[in-house]
Amino acid sequence: MIKYLLHKKIPLAFIIFFITSNVYGLYDTTKQETYDDLSLKDLLNIKIVSVSKKPEWLFDAPLSASVITKDDIRKAGSTSIMEALRLVPGMIAREQNNGNYDIHIRGMDNVPPNAPFDGNATTTLVMIDNRPIYNYLKGGTFWETLPVDLNDIEKIEVVRGPAAALYGPNAVSGVINIITRQPQKEGLYLVANAKQGGNQSFINNASVGYQSNKWNMVASGNYQHRNRTQTSYFEMYRNRWIDHPAFFIGLLGNTLLNINEMYPNPALAMQKYAGNIFLNFVPSEKTRFNLKTGAQHSVVQTVSTENGVTPFTTVLSDSKYVDLRAAIKGITAQVSYNQGTQKTNSGAQNKYYFCTFDANAEYNYIRDNFSLKPGLSYRSAIYDDTKYSGISLKNGYFNSRGIITTLSASLRGEYNSFKDKLRLVAGFSANKFNYPDSTYISYQLAATTPDAPRDAIQPNPALNNIYSGLGITVAVKSTPVIFGGAVINYLLTKKLNGNMSAYYYSNQTYFHVSNVAFHDGIRGIEHINAKLIMNVNLSYEPVKSMIVSCSSKNILNNISREFFKADDVPFMLLAGINYEF
């Protein structure tokens, strides 16, 4: 059957992925300007850079990895980066309200039972073009603060499993690397898309750029507005949903009256806008310079910070960044700077300033079948709420100015033998922190052979893991045992494309810290039912370079909540138009 598909080049891509999957189709974006004409064979022979920090065929990658491209995302009708991650095997993406998701790799959410809300995917390192966007104060990623959106993306690469030896701290459960797109042809470049739908959802993106002989520049902007599917909040103390509350009662029985300050717009799920400028200069084949800068503003209601009242908090963020990367022969260096303010919960005292500086350099030495890549990196993260908290009252977010510094040295080696049939990859990293004042060592070894399973070096992960020597078995009930999905894409005619995607997770039980506070076996506990989410997207190209689409989200209209006391997620219909010149 596969040989028949390859021979006939039938325009049907049927991809099924579950948590046990190792790969997902990836296009070689370094050479292709369009993916629509690729055969099934070509779709399965594409390159990835995030596994070994160099372009390589996905099937040759020594770690479990997946890639989704801009075409995958467009055809599926995804409306955000967060939603697009549902197309990746091994990802848990549960919608908290319209457009805001709880995201984890392989269920490693680092949230023990009966814990407060604090961070999102704290063990996963998220990057944009190799620039970390991790929040070092609380851990995790505030996804709504990403300055880029779907229009800016060429592909998203996901590495599942520990990668600290390659990327340093925080890459415990894996790495998500968002790679931005560049003009593919000489002259003017323009892309614009707009999508509107239920719950006053507006998603708009535009990019304009120019490609010359040795340089190119792109300026982009994006805007999103989404309303919730309801305006009520679940109060944990009284264990009920309340619409337009006059007051809240906290976990300690205290009464909170500043409702308008805590939730100035109960109907709002997300509102954000951002702008970026990308400048690339390539004077020679072995020399490249990339400069990126941008800013964003966002307001969301999401489950991210414990407030002792209800899961949702209002988070307001402003940030700007500069990122410079250079590659000269075998040397690569990157310097990035990100600063801004963030306000969580209620009151000016819950606002803080942050400033993050990252610098790294690597040298790639290659001789015959052996390569060695030493590297150095430095990171400084400053968080300060002393300007906003009223230090004498100690009523701020953390009431201090803190700085986190990390100095790292790494060494990565690779050896290929037996005509590339055996590949050995090893990584070593030493990380020096200012607090605790210690140096921590991490190392990693992987091997690939054409006939052995990818995990041959670790034949039984269930028996050989971090808890093996302790004899401890931990059941995390808040993570589904089964999760994954499927995508069917069919080119109905030369101009009409149909796409159906499904995402499924099994039953879970979430235990919040209020379960310990009340200890009545009811409050602080939620049984989240298994759910199958099916989406359908039809796209039509009436004229060249213009695509109109209609997306149906959750066509089964299973409105059940996907996260602890979060919003219902009903059926939603959206229509959009995409133009590329």
C-alpha positions in Angstrom: 0.0 0.0 0.0 2.8 2.4 0.9 4.6 1.6 -2.4 1.3 2.3 -4.2 0.9 5.7 -2.5 4.5 6.6 -3.3 4.2 5.7 -6.9 0.9 7.4 -7.5 1.6 10.4 -5.3 -2.1 10.3 -4.2 -2.8 13.7 -2.4 -3.9 12.0 0.8 -1.9 12.3 4.0 -3.1 10.2 6.9 -1.1 10.6 10.0 -2.0 9.0 13.3 0.0 9.8 16.4 -0.2 8.7 20.1 2.1 9.2 23.0 4.2 6.3 22.0 4.9 7.8 18.6 8.5 8.8 17.8 8.1 10.9 14.7 5.7 13.2 12.7 6.0 14.4 9.2 8.5 17.2 8.7 9.4 19.2 5.6 12.9 20.3 4.6 12.2 24.0 4.9 15.8 24.9 3.8 15.0 23.9 0.2 11.2 23.9 -0.3 9.2 27.0 -1.1 5.9 25.1 -0.9 4.9 21.7 0.5 1.8 21.0 -1.4 3.5 19.1 -4.2 5.7 16.8 -2.0 5.1 13.1 -2.2 4.6 10.9 0.8 8.2 9.8 0.6 9.4 13.4 0.7 7.1 14.1 3.7 8.9 11.4 5.7 12.4 12.7 4.8 12.7 16.1 6.3 15.2 17.9 8.5 15.1 19.0 12.1 17.7 21.2 14.0 16.5 21.2 17.6 17.7 17.7 18.5 21.4 18.0 17.8 21.6 21.7 17.1 22.3 21.0 13.4 20.1 20.1 10.4 19.6 16.4 10.2 16.9 14.0 8.9 14.2 13.4 11.4 14.6 9.6 11.2 18.3 10.0 12.0 17.7 12.2 15.1 19.0 10.4 18.2 16.2 11.7 20.4 12.4 11.4 20.1 11.3 14.5 18.2 8.5 15.9 16.0 7.9 18.8 13.8 4.8 20.6 12.5 5.1 23.1 9.7 3.2 26.3 8.8 1.2 24.3 6.2 0.3 21.6 8.8 -1.0 24.4 11.0 -2.9 26.2 8.3 -4.6 23.1 6.9 -5.7 22.0 10.4 -7.2 25.4 11.0 -5.3 26.0 14.3 -5.8 29.5 15.6 -2.8 29.8 18.0 0.6 28.3 18.7 -0.9 26.7 21.8 -3.7 25.0 19.9 -1.2 23.9 17.1 0.8 21.9 19.7 -2.2 19.4 19.8 -0.8 18.2 16.4 2.4 17.0 18.1 2.7 13.5 19.5 3.3 13.3 23.2 1.8 16.7 24.0 -1.0 17.3 26.6 -2.9 20.5 25.6 -6.0 21.1 27.7 -8.0 24.3 27.0 -8.7 26.4 30.1 -10.8 28.9 28.3 -11.1 30.3 24.8 -7.5 30.3 23.5 -5.6 29.6 26.7 -4.2 26.1 27.3 -2.4 24.1 29.9 0.5 22.5 28.0 2.9 19.7 29.0 5.2 17.2 27.3 4.3 13.5 28.0 2.4 14.6 31.1 5.5 15.8 33.0 3.7 18.8 34.5 5.7 18.9 37.7 2.5 19.6 39.7 2.3 17.2 42.7 -1.1 16.4 44.2 -2.7 19.0 46.5 -0.4 21.8 45.2 -1.4 25.4 44.5 -1.5 26.8 41.0 2.0 28.0 40.1 3.4 28.1 36.6 2.8 26.2 33.4 5.1 23.5 32.0 7.9 24.3 34.5 10.1 21.5 33.3 9.9 22.3 29.6 12.2 24.8 27.9 10.4 26.9 25.3 12.4 28.9 22.7 11.9 31.2 19.7 14.8 30.7 17.3 16.9 29.3 20.0 16.1 32.2 22.4 14.7 31.0 25.7 11.4 32.6 26.8 11.2 30.8 30.1 10.0 32.6 33.2 12.7 32.1 35.8 10.8 33.6 38.7 7.9 31.1 38.8 9.1 28.7 36.2 7.3 27.8 33.0 6.0 29.8 30.1 3.4 32.5 29.8 2.3 31.6 26.3 0.2 34.7 25.7 3.3 36.8 26.0 5.0 35.3 22.9 5.6 38.2 20.5 5.2 36.0 17.5 2.1 34.3 16.2 1.2 31.7 13.6 1.9 34.1 10.7 5.5 34.4 11.8 6.2 30.7 12.1 8.0 28.4 9.6 7.8 25.3 11.9 7.7 24.2 15.5 10.1 21.5 16.6 9.5 19.5 19.8 12.1 17.3 21.5 10.6 14.9 23.9 12.7 13.8 26.9 15.6 15.3 28.9 17.8 17.7 26.9 19.6 19.6 29.7 23.0 18.4 28.4 22.3 20.3 25.1 20.2 23.2 26.3 21.1 23.7 30.0 18.7 23.9 32.9 14.8 23.7 32.5 15.0 21.3 29.5 14.0 18.5 31.8 11.0 17.0 30.0 11.9 18.4 26.6 12.3 21.4 24.4 9.8 23.4 22.2 11.6 25.5 19.6 9.5 27.9 17.5 11.3 28.7 14.3 10.3 31.9 12.4 9.9 32.1 8.6 11.9 34.1 6.1 11.2 35.3 2.6 11.8 32.5 0.1 12.2 34.6 -3.1 13.7 37.9 -4.3 11.7 41.1 -4.0 8.7 42.0 -2.0 7.0 39.6 0.4 3.5 40.0 1.9 1.4 37.7 4.0 -1.8 38.6 5.7 -4.5 36.5 7.4 -7.6 37.2 9.4 -10.0 34.8 11.2 -13.2 35.6 13.1 -15.6 33.4 14.9 -17.7 32.6 18.0 -17.2 34.2 21.4 -16.0 37.4 19.7 -12.8 35.7 18.5 -10.7 37.9 16.2 -7.2 36.6 15.1 -5.3 38.9 12.7 -1.8 38.7 11.4 0.2 40.5 8.8 3.9 40.5 7.6 5.7 42.5 4.9 9.3 41.9 3.9 11.9 42.2 1.2 14.5 39.8 0.0 17.6 41.0 -1.7 20.8 39.2 -2.8 22.5 39.0 0.6 19.9 40.4 3.0 16.2 40.3 3.9 13.9 42.1 6.3 10.5 41.3 7.6 8.1 43.4 9.7 5.1 41.7 11.3 2.2 42.4 13.6 -0.5 40.3 15.2 -3.6 40.9 17.2 -6.0 38.6 19.1 -9.2 39.1 21.0 -11.2 36.2 22.5 -14.1 36.1 24.9 -14.8 33.4 27.4 -17.7 31.0 26.9 -19.1 32.1 30.3 -18.7 34.9 32.8 -19.0 32.9 36.0 -16.2 32.0 38.4 -15.9 28.9 40.6 -15.3 29.9 44.2 -13.6 27.1 46.1 -14.8 28.1 49.6 -18.5 27.9 48.8 -17.9 25.2 46.2 -20.1 26.7 43.5 -20.1 28.8 40.3 -21.0 32.5 40.8 -22.0 34.9 38.1 -21.2 38.6 38.7 -20.1 38.1 42.3 -20.4 41.0 44.7 -17.7 39.5 46.9 -15.5 36.4 47.2 -14.6 34.3 50.2 -11.0 33.1 50.3 -9.7 29.7 51.6 -9.1 31.2 55.1 -12.7 32.5 55.2 -11.6 36.1 54.5 -13.9 38.3 52.4 -12.6 40.0 49.3 -14.5 43.0 47.9 -12.2 44.3 45.2 -13.8 42.2 42.5 -13.6 44.9 39.8 -9.9 45.1 40.5 -9.3 41.4 40.4 -11.5 40.8 37.3 -12.0 44.1 35.4 -13.5 42.2 32.4 -15.1 38.9 33.4 -16.0 38.1 29.7 -12.5 38.4 28.4 -10.3 35.4 27.8 -7.4 37.0 25.9 -6.5 40.2 24.3 -3.0 40.7 22.9 -1.1 42.6 20.3 2.6 42.4 19.2 5.0 43.6 16.6 8.4 42.2 15.3 11.2 43.1 13.0 13.5 40.4 11.6 16.7 41.4 9.7 19.0 38.8 8.2 22.4 39.4 6.4 24.3 36.6 4.7 27.5 38.1 3.2 28.9 34.6 2.3 28.0 31.0 2.4 29.6 30.4 5.9 28.7 33.7 7.5 25.3 34.8 8.7 23.9 37.5 11.0 20.3 37.7 12.3 18.8 40.5 14.3 15.3 40.3 15.8 13.4 42.8 17.9 9.8 43.3 19.0 7.3 44.1 21.7 4.0 42.7 23.0 1.1 43.6 25.3 -1.3 41.1 26.6 -4.2 40.7 29.1 -5.6 37.2 29.8 -7.7 35.4 32.3 -6.0 32.0 32.9 -5.0 29.5 35.5 -1.5 30.4 36.3 -1.1 32.0 39.8 -2.7 30.9 43.1 -5.0 33.5 44.6 -6.8 31.4 47.2 -10.2 32.1 45.8 -10.8 30.8 42.3 -8.6 29.2 39.6 -8.7 32.1 37.1 -6.4 35.1 37.6 -6.1 38.2 35.4 -2.5 38.5 34.1 -1.3 41.7 32.4 2.1 41.6 30.6 4.2 44.1 28.7 7.6 43.1 27.3 10.2 43.9 24.6 13.2 42.0 23.3 16.3 42.2 21.2 18.0 39.0 19.8 21.3 39.0 17.8 22.8 35.8 16.4 25.9 35.3 14.3 27.5 32.3 12.6 31.0 32.6 11.2 32.4 29.4 9.8 32.3 26.9 12.7 31.6 29.5 15.4 28.0 30.5 16.4 27.1 33.1 19.0 23.8 34.5 20.3 23.0 37.4 22.6 19.4 38.2 23.7 17.8 40.7 26.0 14.2 40.7 27.2 12.6 43.1 29.7 9.1 44.2 30.8 6.5 44.1 33.6 3.9 41.7 34.6 0.9 42.1 36.9 -0.8 39.1 38.4 -3.9 38.8 40.6 -5.2 42.1 42.0 -3.7 45.3 43.2 -0.6 47.3 42.1 1.5 45.4 44.6 1.3 42.3 42.5 3.2 43.9 39.7 6.9 43.2 39.1 9.7 44.1 36.7 11.8 41.5 35.0 15.0 41.6 32.8 16.6 38.6 31.3 20.0 38.5 29.5 21.3 35.5 27.7 24.6 35.0 25.9 26.2 31.8 24.4 28.9 30.7 22.0 29.7 27.4 20.4 32.4 26.1 18.2 31.9 23.1 15.9 35.0 21.1 15.2 34.6 18.4 12.5 37.1 15.8 11.3 36.1 12.8 9.2 33.3 11.0 11.1 33.9 12.8 14.4 32.6 16.1 15.6 33.1 18.0 18.8 31.2 21.1 19.9 32.4 23.0 23.0 30.2 25.8 24.3 29.9 28.5 26.9 26.8 30.4 28.1 25.8 33.0 30.6 22.3 33.9 31.8 21.1 36.6 34.2 17.5 37.0 35.2 16.4 39.9 37.4 13.0 40.1 39.1 12.0 43.2 41.1 8.7 44.3 42.7 10.1 46.8 45.2 8.8 49.7 43.0 5.3 48.5 43.3 4.8 46.5 46.6 5.2 49.0 49.4 8.1 47.3 51.2 7.2 48.4 54.7 3.9 46.5 54.5 5.4 43.4 52.8 2.3 42.9 50.8 3.9 42.5 47.4 4.3 39.5 45.1 7.7 38.6 46.6 8.9 41.8 48.3 12.4 41.9 47.0 14.8 42.4 44.1 16.3 39.0 43.1 18.8 38.0 40.5 19.4 34.5 39.2 22.6 33.9 37.3 23.8 30.7 35.5 27.2 30.1 34.0 27.4 26.9 31.9 30.0 25.0 30.0 29.0 22.2 27.6 30.7 19.7 25.4 28.9 17.6 22.7 30.5 14.9 20.7 29.3 12.7 17.8 30.8 9.7 16.1 29.6 7.9 13.0 31.0 4.6 11.9 30.2 1.6 9.7 29.2 3.9 6.8 26.8 5.9 9.1 25.0 2.8 10.3 26.1 3.4 13.9 25.8 6.9 15.4 27.0 7.7 18.9 26.0 11.1 20.4 27.1 12.3 23.9 26.5 15.5 25.7 28.0 17.0 28.9 27.0 20.1 30.7 28.2 21.9 33.9 25.9 24.6 35.3 27.1 27.0 38.0 24.3 28.9 39.8 24.5 31.8 42.2 21.8 30.2 44.4 22.4 27.6 45.5 26.1 28.4 45.1 26.8 25.1 43.5 27.8 23.5 40.2 25.6 20.7 38.8 26.6 18.2 36.2 24.3 16.7 33.6 25.2 14.2 30.8 23.4 12.4 28.1 24.2 9.5 25.7 22.2 8.4 22.7 22.8 5.9 19.9 21.0 5.1 16.7 21.3 2.1 14.4 19.2 1.4 11.3 17.8 -1.8 12.7 17.5 -1.2 16.4 14.6 0.6 18.2 15.3 4.3 19.0 15.3 3.6 22.7 17.7 0.6 22.5 20.1 2.3 24.9 17.3 2.3 27.5 15.4 -0.9 26.7 13.0 -0.6 29.7 12.4 3.0 30.8 9.6 1.8 33.1 12.1 -0.1 35.2 15.1 2.2 34.7 14.1 5.7 35.6 14.9 8.3 38.3 13.0 6.3 40.9 14.5 2.9 40.1 16.9 2.8 43.0 14.3 4.1 45.4 11.7 1.5 44.7 9.0 4.1 44.6 6.0 4.1 42.3 4.1 7.3 41.9 0.7 7.5 40.3 -0.1 11.0 39.0 -3.8 11.0 38.7 -4.0 14.6 37.3 -2.3 13.4 34.1 -4.3 11.2 31.6 -3.0 7.7 31.0 -3.8 7.9 27.3 -3.6 11.0 25.1 -3.0 11.7 21.5 -4.8 12.1 18.2 -5.0 11.8 14.5 -5.0 14.0 11.4 -6.6 13.3 8.1 -5.9 15.7 5.2 -7.4 15.2 1.8 -7.1 17.3 -1.3 -10.7 17.2 -2.6 -9.8 19.1 -5.8 -6.8 21.2 -6.9 -8.3 24.2 -5.0 -10.3 22.6 -2.2 -8.7 21.0 0.8 -10.4 19.1 3.7 -8.7 18.5 7.0 -10.1 16.6 10.0 -8.1 16.4 13.3 -9.0 14.6 16.5 -7.5 14.9 20.0 -8.3 12.5 22.9 -7.4 12.2 26.5 -8.6 9.7 29.2 -10.0 10.4 32.6 -8.1 12.4 35.2 -8.6 13.6 38.7 -7.1 16.9 39.8 -6.3 17.6 43.5 -5.9 21.3 44.4 -4.4 22.6 47.6 -7.9 23.5 48.8 -8.5 19.8 49.1 -6.0 19.9 52.1 -7.4 23.2 53.4 -11.0 21.9 53.6 -10.3 18.1 53.8 -13.9 17.2 53.2 -13.4 14.9 50.2 -15.3 17.3 48.0 -13.8 20.7 47.7 -10.5 20.9 45.8 -11.1 17.7 43.8 -12.4 17.5 40.3 -12.8 14.4 38.1 -12.2 15.4 34.5 -13.9 13.0 32.1 -12.3 11.5 29.0 -12.9 13.7 26.0 -12.6 13.4 22.2 -12.2 16.7 20.4 -12.8 16.7 16.7 -12.1 19.7 14.4 -12.9 20.1 10.7 -11.3 22.7 8.5 -12.2 23.4 4.8 -9.9 25.7 2.8 -10.5 26.9 -0.8 -8.2 28.8 -3.1 -10.4 30.9 -5.4 -7.4 32.7 -7.0 -3.7 32.1 -6.7 -2.2 33.1 -3.3 -5.6 33.6 -1.6 -7.1 31.0 0.6 -10.5 31.2 2.4 -11.3 28.8 5.1 -14.1 27.6 7.5 -13.2 25.9 10.7 -15.5 23.9 13.0 -14.0 23.4 16.5 -15.3 20.6 18.7 -17.9 19.4 16.2 -19.2 16.8 18.7 -20.1 19.7 21.0 -18.6 18.0 24.1 -18.6 21.0 26.4 -17.0 19.3 29.4 -14.2 21.2 31.2 -10.7 20.2 30.3 -9.0 21.6 33.5 -9.8 22.1 37.1 -12.9 24.4 37.5 -12.1 26.1 34.2 -14.5 27.1 31.5 -16.7 24.9 29.4 -15.4 24.4 25.8 -18.4 24.2 23.4 -18.6 24.0 19.6 -17.2 27.1 17.8 -17.3 28.1 14.2 -14.7 30.4 12.6 -14.1 31.8 9.1 -10.9 33.2 7.7 -8.9 34.5 4.7 -5.2 34.2 4.0 -3.3 36.1 1.4 0.4 35.6 0.4 2.2 37.6 -2.2 
